[in-house]
Amino acid sequence: MSAGGSLKKMLASAVVVGVTEARARVFGHILNPTGQRSAHKVLRKKLIGDKVAEWYPYDIKNDDPLIKSREEEERLLKLEMLKRRGKGPPKKGQGRRAVKRNK
């Protein structure tokens, strides 16, 4: 009688597995019988990159080379003024870290 009981349990578990697989196929679910972590939950979300990009207005500075060159010129002028006052960036290899290392 116990052999019949175990056969019945095996059939019942096979039916449950079959139904679960069929349900997953029909509804488009991912079957994860082992319960391992997967990135499926994150990957099935809609991508929002385009929405985020639309939120920010278009920047004309990126296209106009005159604006870029003027900004670069202003930066160089400011750097020159700082250097004249002795506040500019140090030469390569003579910064704070190099001074600390030599002490």
CORCORMO-V521312 format. One record per residue. RES is the residue in one small letter. PHI is phi in degrees with one decimal (none if undefined). Layout:
BEGIN
[[RES:PHI] [RES:PHI]]
END
This chain:
BEGIN
[[m:none] [s:-69.8] [a:-65.1] [g:-66.9] [g:-66.1] [s:-69.9] [l:-64.0] [k:-63.3] [k:-66.3] [m:-63.1] [l:-63.6] [a:-63.4] [s:-68.4] [a:-65.2] [v:-64.5] [v:-63.4] [v:-63.9] [g:-62.4] [v:-63.9] [t:-63.1] [e:-64.3] [a:-63.9] [r:-62.6] [a:-63.6] [r:-65.8] [v:-66.5] [f:-94.5] [g:73.6] [h:-86.5] [i:-95.3] [l:-85.7] [n:-134.5] [p:-69.6] [t:-83.2] [g:76.8] [q:-71.7] [r:-69.9] [s:-143.8] [a:-91.0] [h:-59.0] [k:-61.9] [v:-74.5] [l:-72.8] [r:-83.1] [k:-70.1] [k:-70.2] [l:-75.5] [i:-115.4] [g:-60.1] [d:-65.2] [k:-61.8] [v:-66.0] [a:-64.7] [e:-68.1] [w:-64.7] [y:-88.3] [p:-69.6] [y:-70.1] [d:-99.0] [i:-72.6] [k:-59.4] [n:-68.4] [d:-93.3] [d:-88.1] [p:-68.6] [l:-66.3] [i:-66.6] [k:-60.4] [s:-66.4] [r:-65.0] [e:-63.1] [e:-65.0] [e:-63.3] [e:-62.6] [r:-63.9] [l:-66.6] [l:-63.6] [k:-63.0] [l:-63.3] [e:-63.3] [m:-62.1] [l:-63.7] [k:-64.7] [r:-62.3] [r:-85.3] [g:82.8] [k:-108.7] [g:-74.4] [p:-69.5] [p:-71.3] [k:-67.3] [k:-60.8] [g:87.6] [q:-125.5] [g:-82.5] [r:-61.0] [r:-64.7] [a:-66.9] [v:-65.2] [k:-62.2] [r:-65.8] [n:-78.1] [k:-71.9]]
END
